[in-house]
């Protein structure tokens, strides 16, 4: 299940960020479960995990200098 980041939206208070494990089918939260304040879901770049060894295919980054493949234009 993915972990989503939320932040409070009241401009008169310090921003509070927190993480919630939710199904991708769940609607985004509207309120902070602890305080009841209005929140919005933050879009982030995410992260990946690269595990070496035991793989039968090429590892991420083994094609050129990035993991997209030849001719993608980003590397």
CHARMM internal coordinates of N, CA and C (Angstrom, degrees):
IC EDIT
DIST 1 N 1 CA 1.4435
DIST 1 CA 1 C 1.5304
ANGL 1 N 1 CA 1 C 108.51
DIST 1 C 2 N 1.3305
ANGL 1 CA 1 C 2 N 117.73
DIHE 1 N 1 CA 1 C 2 N 135.12
DIST 2 N 2 CA 1.4640
ANGL 1 C 2 N 2 CA 119.72
DIHE 1 CA 1 C 2 N 2 CA -179.12
DIST 2 CA 2 C 1.5258
ANGL 2 N 2 CA 2 C 112.44
DIHE 1 C 2 N 2 CA 2 C -70.84
DIST 2 C 3 N 1.3117
ANGL 2 CA 2 C 3 N 114.48
DIHE 2 N 2 CA 2 C 3 N 156.70
DIST 3 N 3 CA 1.4635
ANGL 2 C 3 N 3 CA 121.92
DIHE 2 CA 2 C 3 N 3 CA 175.47
DIST 3 CA 3 C 1.5204
ANGL 3 N 3 CA 3 C 107.24
DIHE 2 C 3 N 3 CA 3 C -109.23
DIST 3 C 4 N 1.3311
ANGL 3 CA 3 C 4 N 116.17
DIHE 3 N 3 CA 3 C 4 N 123.21
DIST 4 N 4 CA 1.4602
ANGL 3 C 4 N 4 CA 121.95
DIHE 3 CA 3 C 4 N 4 CA -179.16
DIST 4 CA 4 C 1.5232
ANGL 4 N 4 CA 4 C 110.02
DIHE 3 C 4 N 4 CA 4 C -105.45
DIST 4 C 5 N 1.3299
ANGL 4 CA 4 C 5 N 115.19
DIHE 4 N 4 CA 4 C 5 N 146.55
DIST 5 N 5 CA 1.4636
ANGL 4 C 5 N 5 CA 121.76
DIHE 4 CA 4 C 5 N 5 CA 177.21
DIST 5 CA 5 C 1.5229
ANGL 5 N 5 CA 5 C 107.80
DIHE 4 C 5 N 5 CA 5 C -101.18
DIST 5 C 6 N 1.3157
ANGL 5 CA 5 C 6 N 115.63
DIHE 5 N 5 CA 5 C 6 N 133.14
DIST 6 N 6 CA 1.4602
ANGL 5 C 6 N 6 CA 122.46
DIHE 5 CA 5 C 6 N 6 CA 176.48
DIST 6 CA 6 C 1.5158
ANGL 6 N 6 CA 6 C 108.53
DIHE 5 C 6 N 6 CA 6 C -122.11
DIST 6 C 7 N 1.3442
ANGL 6 CA 6 C 7 N 115.95
DIHE 6 N 6 CA 6 C 7 N 156.05
DIST 7 N 7 CA 1.4603
ANGL 6 C 7 N 7 CA 120.32
DIHE 6 CA 6 C 7 N 7 CA 173.60
DIST 7 CA 7 C 1.5164
ANGL 7 N 7 CA 7 C 109.27
DIHE 6 C 7 N 7 CA 7 C -140.90
DIST 7 C 8 N 1.3292
ANGL 7 CA 7 C 8 N 114.90
DIHE 7 N 7 CA 7 C 8 N 149.08
DIST 8 N 8 CA 1.4557
ANGL 7 C 8 N 8 CA 120.39
DIHE 7 CA 7 C 8 N 8 CA 178.00
DIST 8 CA 8 C 1.5226
ANGL 8 N 8 CA 8 C 109.42
DIHE 7 C 8 N 8 CA 8 C -71.19
DIST 8 C 9 N 1.3374
ANGL 8 CA 8 C 9 N 116.22
DIHE 8 N 8 CA 8 C 9 N 155.40
DIST 9 N 9 CA 1.4661
ANGL 8 C 9 N 9 CA 120.24
DIHE 8 CA 8 C 9 N 9 CA -173.06
DIST 9 CA 9 C 1.5249
ANGL 9 N 9 CA 9 C 114.42
DIHE 8 C 9 N 9 CA 9 C -118.20
DIST 9 C 10 N 1.3130
ANGL 9 CA 9 C 10 N 118.76
DIHE 9 N 9 CA 9 C 10 N 1.72
DIST 10 N 10 CA 1.4713
ANGL 9 C 10 N 10 CA 120.88
DIHE 9 CA 9 C 10 N 10 CA -179.65
DIST 10 CA 10 C 1.5256
ANGL 10 N 10 CA 10 C 109.56
DIHE 9 C 10 N 10 CA 10 C -73.23
DIST 10 C 11 N 1.3595
ANGL 10 CA 10 C 11 N 117.74
DIHE 10 N 10 CA 10 C 11 N 112.85
DIST 11 N 11 CA 1.4651
ANGL 10 C 11 N 11 CA 119.95
DIHE 10 CA 10 C 11 N 11 CA -176.68
DIST 11 CA 11 C 1.5310
ANGL 11 N 11 CA 11 C 114.15
DIHE 10 C 11 N 11 CA 11 C -67.99
DIST 11 C 12 N 1.3242
ANGL 11 CA 11 C 12 N 117.59
DIHE 11 N 11 CA 11 C 12 N -14.79
DIST 12 N 12 CA 1.4628
ANGL 11 C 12 N 12 CA 119.76
DIHE 11 CA 11 C 12 N 12 CA -179.38
DIST 12 CA 12 C 1.5312
ANGL 12 N 12 CA 12 C 112.47
DIHE 11 C 12 N 12 CA 12 C -86.80
DIST 12 C 13 N 1.3363
ANGL 12 CA 12 C 13 N 117.19
DIHE 12 N 12 CA 12 C 13 N -3.63
DIST 13 N 13 CA 1.4646
ANGL 12 C 13 N 13 CA 121.62
DIHE 12 CA 12 C 13 N 13 CA -179.04
DIST 13 CA 13 C 1.5213
ANGL 13 N 13 CA 13 C 109.63
DIHE 12 C 13 N 13 CA 13 C -124.72
DIST 13 C 14 N 1.3279
ANGL 13 CA 13 C 14 N 117.42
DIHE 13 N 13 CA 13 C 14 N 157.38
DIST 14 N 14 CA 1.4722
ANGL 13 C 14 N 14 CA 119.77
DIHE 13 CA 13 C 14 N 14 CA 174.86
DIST 14 CA 14 C 1.5335
ANGL 14 N 14 CA 14 C 110.15
DIHE 13 C 14 N 14 CA 14 C -61.65
DIST 14 C 15 N 1.3273
ANGL 14 CA 14 C 15 N 116.04
DIHE 14 N 14 CA 14 C 15 N 144.09
DIST 15 N 15 CA 1.4594
ANGL 14 C 15 N 15 CA 120.95
DIHE 14 CA 14 C 15 N 15 CA 178.74
DIST 15 CA 15 C 1.5239
ANGL 15 N 15 CA 15 C 109.03
DIHE 14 C 15 N 15 CA 15 C -70.16
DIST 15 C 16 N 1.3160
ANGL 15 CA 15 C 16 N 115.23
DIHE 15 N 15 CA 15 C 16 N 133.41
DIST 16 N 16 CA 1.4641
ANGL 15 C 16 N 16 CA 121.08
DIHE 15 CA 15 C 16 N 16 CA 175.83
DIST 16 CA 16 C 1.5203
ANGL 16 N 16 CA 16 C 107.24
DIHE 15 C 16 N 16 CA 16 C -116.05
DIST 16 C 17 N 1.3305
ANGL 16 CA 16 C 17 N 116.82
DIHE 16 N 16 CA 16 C 17 N 124.57
DIST 17 N 17 CA 1.4643
ANGL 16 C 17 N 17 CA 121.94
DIHE 16 CA 16 C 17 N 17 CA 177.37
DIST 17 CA 17 C 1.5181
ANGL 17 N 17 CA 17 C 109.25
DIHE 16 C 17 N 17 CA 17 C -106.89
DIST 17 C 18 N 1.3247
ANGL 17 CA 17 C 18 N 115.05
DIHE 17 N 17 CA 17 C 18 N 143.53
DIST 18 N 18 CA 1.4617
ANGL 17 C 18 N 18 CA 120.41
DIHE 17 CA 17 C 18 N 18 CA 177.42
DIST 18 CA 18 C 1.5239
ANGL 18 N 18 CA 18 C 108.97
DIHE 17 C 18 N 18 CA 18 C -151.82
DIST 18 C 19 N 1.3125
ANGL 18 CA 18 C 19 N 116.02
DIHE 18 N 18 CA 18 C 19 N 162.33
DIST 19 N 19 CA 1.4593
ANGL 18 C 19 N 19 CA 122.53
DIHE 18 CA 18 C 19 N 19 CA -178.09
DIST 19 CA 19 C 1.5227
ANGL 19 N 19 CA 19 C 109.90
DIHE 18 C 19 N 19 CA 19 C -112.46
DIST 19 C 20 N 1.3397
ANGL 19 CA 19 C 20 N 114.81
DIHE 19 N 19 CA 19 C 20 N 144.98
DIST 20 N 20 CA 1.4601
ANGL 19 C 20 N 20 CA 121.15
DIHE 19 CA 19 C 20 N 20 CA 178.54
DIST 20 CA 20 C 1.5259
ANGL 20 N 20 CA 20 C 108.45
DIHE 19 C 20 N 20 CA 20 C -135.99
DIST 20 C 21 N 1.3213
ANGL 20 CA 20 C 21 N 116.63
DIHE 20 N 20 CA 20 C 21 N 130.62
DIST 21 N 21 CA 1.4627
ANGL 20 C 21 N 21 CA 121.02
DIHE 20 CA 20 C 21 N 21 CA 175.18
DIST 21 CA 21 C 1.5282
ANGL 21 N 21 CA 21 C 107.01
DIHE 20 C 21 N 21 CA 21 C -84.81
DIST 21 C 22 N 1.3521
ANGL 21 CA 21 C 22 N 115.93
DIHE 21 N 21 CA 21 C 22 N 118.92
DIST 22 N 22 CA 1.4589
ANGL 21 C 22 N 22 CA 121.19
DIHE 21 CA 21 C 22 N 22 CA -177.64
DIST 22 CA 22 C 1.5178
ANGL 22 N 22 CA 22 C 110.19
DIHE 21 C 22 N 22 CA 22 C -138.23
DIST 22 C 23 N 1.3050
ANGL 22 CA 22 C 23 N 115.72
DIHE 22 N 22 CA 22 C 23 N 155.15
DIST 23 N 23 CA 1.4557
ANGL 22 C 23 N 23 CA 120.80
DIHE 22 CA 22 C 23 N 23 CA 171.37
DIST 23 CA 23 C 1.5267
ANGL 23 N 23 CA 23 C 108.46
DIHE 22 C 23 N 23 CA 23 C -70.91
DIST 23 C 24 N 1.3170
ANGL 23 CA 23 C 24 N 116.94
DIHE 23 N 23 CA 23 C 24 N 151.64
DIST 24 N 24 CA 1.4631
ANGL 23 C 24 N 24 CA 120.17
DIHE 23 CA 23 C 24 N 24 CA 177.56
DIST 24 CA 24 C 1.5289
ANGL 24 N 24 CA 24 C 110.57
DIHE 23 C 24 N 24 CA 24 C -66.01
DIST 24 C 25 N 1.3240
ANGL 24 CA 24 C 25 N 117.62
DIHE 24 N 24 CA 24 C 25 N -18.88
DIST 25 N 25 CA 1.4642
ANGL 24 C 25 N 25 CA 122.09
DIHE 24 CA 24 C 25 N 25 CA 179.15
DIST 25 CA 25 C 1.5262
ANGL 25 N 25 CA 25 C 112.31
DIHE 24 C 25 N 25 CA 25 C -82.44
DIST 25 C 26 N 1.3403
ANGL 25 CA 25 C 26 N 117.93
DIHE 25 N 25 CA 25 C 26 N -17.61
DIST 26 N 26 CA 1.4648
ANGL 25 C 26 N 26 CA 121.51
DIHE 25 CA 25 C 26 N 26 CA -178.96
DIST 26 CA 26 C 1.5173
ANGL 26 N 26 CA 26 C 111.00
DIHE 25 C 26 N 26 CA 26 C -69.86
DIST 26 C 27 N 1.3202
ANGL 26 CA 26 C 27 N 115.92
DIHE 26 N 26 CA 26 C 27 N 144.90
DIST 27 N 27 CA 1.4607
ANGL 26 C 27 N 27 CA 120.36
DIHE 26 CA 26 C 27 N 27 CA 174.49
DIST 27 CA 27 C 1.5249
ANGL 27 N 27 CA 27 C 108.67
DIHE 26 C 27 N 27 CA 27 C -72.03
DIST 27 C 28 N 1.3499
ANGL 27 CA 27 C 28 N 117.40
DIHE 27 N 27 CA 27 C 28 N 149.20
DIST 28 N 28 CA 1.4691
ANGL 27 C 28 N 28 CA 119.83
DIHE 27 CA 27 C 28 N 28 CA 176.54
DIST 28 CA 28 C 1.5353
ANGL 28 N 28 CA 28 C 110.50
DIHE 27 C 28 N 28 CA 28 C -60.81
DIST 28 C 29 N 1.3252
ANGL 28 CA 28 C 29 N 115.52
DIHE 28 N 28 CA 28 C 29 N 147.61
DIST 29 N 29 CA 1.4604
ANGL 28 C 29 N 29 CA 119.93
DIHE 28 CA 28 C 29 N 29 CA 176.82
DIST 29 CA 29 C 1.5215
ANGL 29 N 29 CA 29 C 110.11
DIHE 28 C 29 N 29 CA 29 C -65.55
DIST 29 C 30 N 1.3176
ANGL 29 CA 29 C 30 N 116.79
DIHE 29 N 29 CA 29 C 30 N 147.70
DIST 30 N 30 CA 1.4600
ANGL 29 C 30 N 30 CA 122.08
DIHE 29 CA 29 C 30 N 30 CA 174.86
DIST 30 CA 30 C 1.5236
ANGL 30 N 30 CA 30 C 110.54
DIHE 29 C 30 N 30 CA 30 C -104.45
DIST 30 C 31 N 1.3553
ANGL 30 CA 30 C 31 N 115.88
DIHE 30 N 30 CA 30 C 31 N -24.35
DIST 31 N 31 CA 1.4652
ANGL 30 C 31 N 31 CA 120.88
DIHE 30 CA 30 C 31 N 31 CA -177.57
DIST 31 CA 31 C 1.5175
ANGL 31 N 31 CA 31 C 110.36
DIHE 30 C 31 N 31 CA 31 C -133.85
DIST 31 C 32 N 1.3293
ANGL 31 CA 31 C 32 N 115.35
DIHE 31 N 31 CA 31 C 32 N 149.80
DIST 32 N 32 CA 1.4598
ANGL 31 C 32 N 32 CA 122.53
DIHE 31 CA 31 C 32 N 32 CA 175.28
DIST 32 CA 32 C 1.5287
ANGL 32 N 32 CA 32 C 107.79
DIHE 31 C 32 N 32 CA 32 C -66.82
DIST 32 C 33 N 1.3367
ANGL 32 CA 32 C 33 N 118.65
DIHE 32 N 32 CA 32 C 33 N 124.58
DIST 33 N 33 CA 1.4585
ANGL 32 C 33 N 33 CA 120.39
DIHE 32 CA 32 C 33 N 33 CA -178.98
DIST 33 CA 33 C 1.5314
ANGL 33 N 33 CA 33 C 113.79
DIHE 32 C 33 N 33 CA 33 C -61.80
DIST 33 C 34 N 1.3429
ANGL 33 CA 33 C 34 N 118.17
DIHE 33 N 33 CA 33 C 34 N -25.19
DIST 34 N 34 CA 1.4652
ANGL 33 C 34 N 34 CA 120.91
DIHE 33 CA 33 C 34 N 34 CA -178.76
DIST 34 CA 34 C 1.5196
ANGL 34 N 34 CA 34 C 112.73
DIHE 33 C 34 N 34 CA 34 C -87.37
DIST 34 C 35 N 1.3441
ANGL 34 CA 34 C 35 N 117.03
DIHE 34 N 34 CA 34 C 35 N -40.15
DIST 35 N 35 CA 1.4646
ANGL 34 C 35 N 35 CA 119.80
DIHE 34 CA 34 C 35 N 35 CA -172.12
DIST 35 CA 35 C 1.5195
ANGL 35 N 35 CA 35 C 114.11
DIHE 34 C 35 N 35 CA 35 C -112.04
DIST 35 C 36 N 1.3250
ANGL 35 CA 35 C 36 N 118.16
DIHE 35 N 35 CA 35 C 36 N -17.94
DIST 36 N 36 CA 1.4542
ANGL 35 C 36 N 36 CA 121.10
DIHE 35 CA 35 C 36 N 36 CA -177.14
DIST 36 CA 36 C 1.5207
ANGL 36 N 36 CA 36 C 114.05
DIHE 35 C 36 N 36 CA 36 C 81.94
DIST 36 C 37 N 1.3473
ANGL 36 CA 36 C 37 N 116.96
DIHE 36 N 36 CA 36 C 37 N 0.37
DIST 37 N 37 CA 1.4660
ANGL 36 C 37 N 37 CA 120.33
DIHE 36 CA 36 C 37 N 37 CA 179.27
DIST 37 CA 37 C 1.5256
ANGL 37 N 37 CA 37 C 110.37
DIHE 36 C 37 N 37 CA 37 C -69.81
DIST 37 C 38 N 1.3323
ANGL 37 CA 37 C 38 N 116.26
DIHE 37 N 37 CA 37 C 38 N 152.48
DIST 38 N 38 CA 1.4603
ANGL 37 C 38 N 38 CA 121.56
DIHE 37 CA 37 C 38 N 38 CA 176.58
DIST 38 CA 38 C 1.5278
ANGL 38 N 38 CA 38 C 109.68
DIHE 37 C 38 N 38 CA 38 C -65.44
DIST 38 C 39 N 1.3275
ANGL 38 CA 38 C 39 N 116.43
DIHE 38 N 38 CA 38 C 39 N 140.66
DIST 39 N 39 CA 1.4653
ANGL 38 C 39 N 39 CA 121.82
DIHE 38 CA 38 C 39 N 39 CA -179.11
DIST 39 CA 39 C 1.5241
ANGL 39 N 39 CA 39 C 110.24
DIHE 38 C 39 N 39 CA 39 C -135.16
DIST 39 C 40 N 1.3280
ANGL 39 CA 39 C 40 N 114.14
DIHE 39 N 39 CA 39 C 40 N 164.16
DIST 40 N 40 CA 1.4616
ANGL 39 C 40 N 40 CA 121.03
DIHE 39 CA 39 C 40 N 40 CA 171.70
DIST 40 CA 40 C 1.5179
ANGL 40 N 40 CA 40 C 107.59
DIHE 39 C 40 N 40 CA 40 C -133.51
DIST 40 C 41 N 1.3268
ANGL 40 CA 40 C 41 N 114.92
DIHE 40 N 40 CA 40 C 41 N 152.12
DIST 41 N 41 CA 1.4613
ANGL 40 C 41 N 41 CA 119.74
DIHE 40 CA 40 C 41 N 41 CA 177.93
DIST 41 CA 41 C 1.5224
ANGL 41 N 41 CA 41 C 108.17
DIHE 40 C 41 N 41 CA 41 C -82.55
DIST 41 C 42 N 1.3232
ANGL 41 CA 41 C 42 N 116.42
DIHE 41 N 41 CA 41 C 42 N 134.94
DIST 42 N 42 CA 1.4593
ANGL 41 C 42 N 42 CA 122.92
DIHE 41 CA 41 C 42 N 42 CA -177.46
DIST 42 CA 42 C 1.5251
ANGL 42 N 42 CA 42 C 108.43
DIHE 41 C 42 N 42 CA 42 C -94.82
DIST 42 C 43 N 1.3234
ANGL 42 CA 42 C 43 N 116.24
DIHE 42 N 42 CA 42 C 43 N 130.97
DIST 43 N 43 CA 1.4578
ANGL 42 C 43 N 43 CA 121.02
DIHE 42 CA 42 C 43 N 43 CA 175.92
DIST 43 CA 43 C 1.5219
ANGL 43 N 43 CA 43 C 107.28
DIHE 42 C 43 N 43 CA 43 C -88.21
DIST 43 C 44 N 1.3228
ANGL 43 CA 43 C 44 N 115.99
DIHE 43 N 43 CA 43 C 44 N 123.15
DIST 44 N 44 CA 1.4612
ANGL 43 C 44 N 44 CA 119.81
DIHE 43 CA 43 C 44 N 44 CA -179.35
DIST 44 CA 44 C 1.5221
ANGL 44 N 44 CA 44 C 109.55
DIHE 43 C 44 N 44 CA 44 C -125.21
DIST 44 C 45 N 1.3107
ANGL 44 CA 44 C 45 N 115.28
DIHE 44 N 44 CA 44 C 45 N 169.22
DIST 45 N 45 CA 1.4568
ANGL 44 C 45 N 45 CA 120.72
DIHE 44 CA 44 C 45 N 45 CA 179.90
DIST 45 CA 45 C 1.5111
ANGL 45 N 45 CA 45 C 113.30
DIHE 44 C 45 N 45 CA 45 C -73.56
DIST 45 C 46 N 1.3192
ANGL 45 CA 45 C 46 N 117.30
DIHE 45 N 45 CA 45 C 46 N -14.80
DIST 46 N 46 CA 1.4502
ANGL 45 C 46 N 46 CA 120.53
DIHE 45 CA 45 C 46 N 46 CA -178.20
DIST 46 CA 46 C 1.5189
ANGL 46 N 46 CA 46 C 111.46
DIHE 45 C 46 N 46 CA 46 C 71.96
DIST 46 C 47 N 1.3059
ANGL 46 CA 46 C 47 N 115.86
DIHE 46 N 46 CA 46 C 47 N -168.50
DIST 47 N 47 CA 1.4542
ANGL 46 C 47 N 47 CA 120.38
DIHE 46 CA 46 C 47 N 47 CA 177.96
DIST 47 CA 47 C 1.5196
ANGL 47 N 47 CA 47 C 108.49
DIHE 46 C 47 N 47 CA 47 C -154.91
DIST 47 C 48 N 1.2889
ANGL 47 CA 47 C 48 N 115.54
DIHE 47 N 47 CA 47 C 48 N 163.05
DIST 48 N 48 CA 1.4558
ANGL 47 C 48 N 48 CA 121.22
DIHE 47 CA 47 C 48 N 48 CA 178.04
DIST 48 CA 48 C 1.5122
ANGL 48 N 48 CA 48 C 109.80
DIHE 47 C 48 N 48 CA 48 C -128.95
DIST 48 C 49 N 1.2967
ANGL 48 CA 48 C 49 N 115.53
DIHE 48 N 48 CA 48 C 49 N 161.93
DIST 49 N 49 CA 1.4565
ANGL 48 C 49 N 49 CA 121.13
DIHE 48 CA 48 C 49 N 49 CA 178.87
DIST 49 CA 49 C 1.5217
ANGL 49 N 49 CA 49 C 107.69
DIHE 48 C 49 N 49 CA 49 C -118.95
DIST 49 C 50 N 1.3091
ANGL 49 CA 49 C 50 N 116.08
DIHE 49 N 49 CA 49 C 50 N 130.15
DIST 50 N 50 CA 1.4628
ANGL 49 C 50 N 50 CA 121.70
DIHE 49 CA 49 C 50 N 50 CA -179.63
DIST 50 CA 50 C 1.5198
ANGL 50 N 50 CA 50 C 107.84
DIHE 49 C 50 N 50 CA 50 C -112.29
DIST 50 C 51 N 1.3169
ANGL 50 CA 50 C 51 N 116.37
DIHE 50 N 50 CA 50 C 51 N 118.28
DIST 51 N 51 CA 1.4553
ANGL 50 C 51 N 51 CA 121.75
DIHE 50 CA 50 C 51 N 51 CA -179.35
DIST 51 CA 51 C 1.5198
ANGL 51 N 51 CA 51 C 108.09
DIHE 50 C 51 N 51 CA 51 C -110.06
DIST 51 C 52 N 1.3142
ANGL 51 CA 51 C 52 N 116.30
DIHE 51 N 51 CA 51 C 52 N 125.87
DIST 52 N 52 CA 1.4679
ANGL 51 C 52 N 52 CA 120.69
DIHE 51 CA 51 C 52 N 52 CA -179.06
DIST 52 CA 52 C 1.5249
ANGL 52 N 52 CA 52 C 109.55
DIHE 51 C 52 N 52 CA 52 C -92.89
DIST 52 C 53 N 1.3348
ANGL 52 CA 52 C 53 N 114.43
DIHE 52 N 52 CA 52 C 53 N 145.78
DIST 53 N 53 CA 1.4558
ANGL 52 C 53 N 53 CA 119.92
DIHE 52 CA 52 C 53 N 53 CA 176.45
DIST 53 CA 53 C 1.5135
ANGL 53 N 53 CA 53 C 112.40
DIHE 52 C 53 N 53 CA 53 C 89.34
DIST 53 C 54 N 1.3156
ANGL 53 CA 53 C 54 N 115.72
DIHE 53 N 53 CA 53 C 54 N 147.80
DIST 54 N 54 CA 1.4490
ANGL 53 C 54 N 54 CA 121.18
DIHE 53 CA 53 C 54 N 54 CA 176.41
DIST 54 CA 54 C 1.5156
ANGL 54 N 54 CA 54 C 114.94
DIHE 53 C 54 N 54 CA 54 C 77.43
DIST 54 C 55 N 1.3131
ANGL 54 CA 54 C 55 N 118.68
DIHE 54 N 54 CA 54 C 55 N 1.15
DIST 55 N 55 CA 1.4554
ANGL 54 C 55 N 55 CA 122.12
DIHE 54 CA 54 C 55 N 55 CA -178.03
DIST 55 CA 55 C 1.5211
ANGL 55 N 55 CA 55 C 109.77
DIHE 54 C 55 N 55 CA 55 C -93.18
DIST 55 C 56 N 1.3242
ANGL 55 CA 55 C 56 N 116.02
DIHE 55 N 55 CA 55 C 56 N 142.54
DIST 56 N 56 CA 1.4596
ANGL 55 C 56 N 56 CA 119.68
DIHE 55 CA 55 C 56 N 56 CA 177.22
DIST 56 CA 56 C 1.5160
ANGL 56 N 56 CA 56 C 112.05
DIHE 55 C 56 N 56 CA 56 C -95.62
DIST 56 C 57 N 1.3274
ANGL 56 CA 56 C 57 N 117.58
DIHE 56 N 56 CA 56 C 57 N -15.84
DIST 57 N 57 CA 1.4591
ANGL 56 C 57 N 57 CA 121.07
DIHE 56 CA 56 C 57 N 57 CA -178.94
DIST 57 CA 57 C 1.5094
ANGL 57 N 57 CA 57 C 110.95
DIHE 56 C 57 N 57 CA 57 C -108.28
DIST 57 C 58 N 1.3449
ANGL 57 CA 57 C 58 N 116.29
DIHE 57 N 57 CA 57 C 58 N -179.99
DIST 58 N 58 CA 1.4619
ANGL 57 C 58 N 58 CA 119.38
DIHE 57 CA 57 C 58 N 58 CA 178.66
DIST 58 CA 58 C 1.5212
ANGL 58 N 58 CA 58 C 110.86
DIHE 57 C 58 N 58 CA 58 C -66.83
DIST 58 C 59 N 1.3153
ANGL 58 CA 58 C 59 N 116.99
DIHE 58 N 58 CA 58 C 59 N 147.28
DIST 59 N 59 CA 1.4495
ANGL 58 C 59 N 59 CA 120.59
DIHE 58 CA 58 C 59 N 59 CA 178.34
DIST 59 CA 59 C 1.5165
ANGL 59 N 59 CA 59 C 109.71
DIHE 58 C 59 N 59 CA 59 C -84.87
DIST 59 C 60 N 1.3257
ANGL 59 CA 59 C 60 N 116.07
DIHE 59 N 59 CA 59 C 60 N 162.67
DIST 60 N 60 CA 1.4553
ANGL 59 C 60 N 60 CA 121.08
DIHE 59 CA 59 C 60 N 60 CA 176.89
DIST 60 CA 60 C 1.5117
ANGL 60 N 60 CA 60 C 108.44
DIHE 59 C 60 N 60 CA 60 C -59.26
DIST 60 C 61 N 1.3050
ANGL 60 CA 60 C 61 N 116.53
DIHE 60 N 60 CA 60 C 61 N 131.50
DIST 61 N 61 CA 1.4542
ANGL 60 C 61 N 61 CA 120.49
DIHE 60 CA 60 C 61 N 61 CA 179.66
DIST 61 CA 61 C 1.5127
ANGL 61 N 61 CA 61 C 113.78
DIHE 60 C 61 N 61 CA 61 C 88.28
DIST 61 C 62 N 1.3343
ANGL 61 CA 61 C 62 N 118.18
DIHE 61 N 61 CA 61 C 62 N -0.97
DIST 62 N 62 CA 1.4555
ANGL 61 C 62 N 62 CA 118.52
DIHE 61 CA 61 C 62 N 62 CA -178.53
DIST 62 CA 62 C 1.5255
ANGL 62 N 62 CA 62 C 112.17
DIHE 61 C 62 N 62 CA 62 C -81.82
DIST 62 C 63 N 1.3179
ANGL 62 CA 62 C 63 N 117.71
DIHE 62 N 62 CA 62 C 63 N -13.70
DIST 63 N 63 CA 1.4622
ANGL 62 C 63 N 63 CA 121.57
DIHE 62 CA 62 C 63 N 63 CA 177.22
DIST 63 CA 63 C 1.5170
ANGL 63 N 63 CA 63 C 106.88
DIHE 62 C 63 N 63 CA 63 C -99.96
DIST 63 C 64 N 1.3167
ANGL 63 CA 63 C 64 N 118.24
DIHE 63 N 63 CA 63 C 64 N 105.20
DIST 64 N 64 CA 1.4637
ANGL 63 C 64 N 64 CA 120.56
DIHE 63 CA 63 C 64 N 64 CA -176.09
DIST 64 CA 64 C 1.5050
ANGL 64 N 64 CA 64 C 110.20
DIHE 63 C 64 N 64 CA 64 C 66.94
DIST 64 C 65 N 1.3204
ANGL 64 CA 64 C 65 N 116.43
DIHE 64 N 64 CA 64 C 65 N -144.91
DIST 65 N 65 CA 1.4619
ANGL 64 C 65 N 65 CA 120.30
DIHE 64 CA 64 C 65 N 65 CA -177.91
DIST 65 CA 65 C 1.5201
ANGL 65 N 65 CA 65 C 112.31
DIHE 64 C 65 N 65 CA 65 C -102.28
DIST 65 C 66 N 1.3081
ANGL 65 CA 65 C 66 N 117.57
DIHE 65 N 65 CA 65 C 66 N 8.89
DIST 66 N 66 CA 1.4563
ANGL 65 C 66 N 66 CA 121.55
DIHE 65 CA 65 C 66 N 66 CA -178.36
DIST 66 CA 66 C 1.5249
ANGL 66 N 66 CA 66 C 109.11
DIHE 65 C 66 N 66 CA 66 C -147.78
DIST 66 C 67 N 1.3158
ANGL 66 CA 66 C 67 N 118.51
DIHE 66 N 66 CA 66 C 67 N 179.22
DIST 67 N 67 CA 1.4518
ANGL 66 C 67 N 67 CA 121.10
DIHE 66 CA 66 C 67 N 67 CA -175.09
DIST 67 CA 67 C 1.5103
ANGL 67 N 67 CA 67 C 115.73
DIHE 66 C 67 N 67 CA 67 C -101.28
DIST 67 C 68 N 1.3249
ANGL 67 CA 67 C 68 N 119.15
DIHE 67 N 67 CA 67 C 68 N 5.47
DIST 68 N 68 CA 1.4652
ANGL 67 C 68 N 68 CA 121.10
DIHE 67 CA 67 C 68 N 68 CA -175.76
DIST 68 CA 68 C 1.5171
ANGL 68 N 68 CA 68 C 113.12
DIHE 67 C 68 N 68 CA 68 C -77.49
DIST 68 C 69 N 1.2951
ANGL 68 CA 68 C 69 N 117.73
DIHE 68 N 68 CA 68 C 69 N -34.52
DIST 69 N 69 CA 1.4539
ANGL 68 C 69 N 69 CA 121.42
DIHE 68 CA 68 C 69 N 69 CA -176.71
DIST 69 CA 69 C 1.5159
ANGL 69 N 69 CA 69 C 110.73
DIHE 68 C 69 N 69 CA 69 C 114.23
DIST 69 C 70 N 1.3148
ANGL 69 CA 69 C 70 N 116.36
DIHE 69 N 69 CA 69 C 70 N 169.50
DIST 70 N 70 CA 1.4608
ANGL 69 C 70 N 70 CA 119.85
DIHE 69 CA 69 C 70 N 70 CA -176.50
DIST 70 CA 70 C 1.5293
ANGL 70 N 70 CA 70 C 111.46
DIHE 69 C 70 N 70 CA 70 C -67.84
DIST 70 C 71 N 1.3220
ANGL 70 CA 70 C 71 N 115.92
DIHE 70 N 70 CA 70 C 71 N 142.55
DIST 71 N 71 CA 1.4535
ANGL 70 C 71 N 71 CA 121.99
DIHE 70 CA 70 C 71 N 71 CA 174.97
DIST 71 CA 71 C 1.5114
ANGL 71 N 71 CA 71 C 116.01
DIHE 70 C 71 N 71 CA 71 C 78.89
DIST 71 C 72 N 1.3320
ANGL 71 CA 71 C 72 N 118.79
DIHE 71 N 71 CA 71 C 72 N 10.12
DIST 72 N 72 CA 1.4622
ANGL 71 C 72 N 72 CA 119.26
DIHE 71 CA 71 C 72 N 72 CA -177.98
DIST 72 CA 72 C 1.5190
ANGL 72 N 72 CA 72 C 112.25
DIHE 71 C 72 N 72 CA 72 C -75.89
DIST 72 C 73 N 1.3303
ANGL 72 CA 72 C 73 N 117.87
DIHE 72 N 72 CA 72 C 73 N -25.87
DIST 73 N 73 CA 1.4578
ANGL 72 C 73 N 73 CA 121.18
DIHE 72 CA 72 C 73 N 73 CA 178.19
DIST 73 CA 73 C 1.5109
ANGL 73 N 73 CA 73 C 115.71
DIHE 72 C 73 N 73 CA 73 C 89.91
DIST 73 C 74 N 1.3338
ANGL 73 CA 73 C 74 N 118.73
DIHE 73 N 73 CA 73 C 74 N -5.06
DIST 74 N 74 CA 1.4645
ANGL 73 C 74 N 74 CA 118.62
DIHE 73 CA 73 C 74 N 74 CA -178.19
DIST 74 CA 74 C 1.5187
ANGL 74 N 74 CA 74 C 112.38
DIHE 73 C 74 N 74 CA 74 C -93.74
DIST 74 C 75 N 1.3019
ANGL 74 CA 74 C 75 N 119.10
DIHE 74 N 74 CA 74 C 75 N -14.78
DIST 75 N 75 CA 1.4560
ANGL 74 C 75 N 75 CA 120.32
DIHE 74 CA 74 C 75 N 75 CA -174.61
DIST 75 CA 75 C 1.4585
ANGL 75 N 75 CA 75 C 111.89
DIHE 74 C 75 N 75 CA 75 C -105.03
END
COOR INIT
IC SEED 1 N 1 CA 1 C
IC BUILD
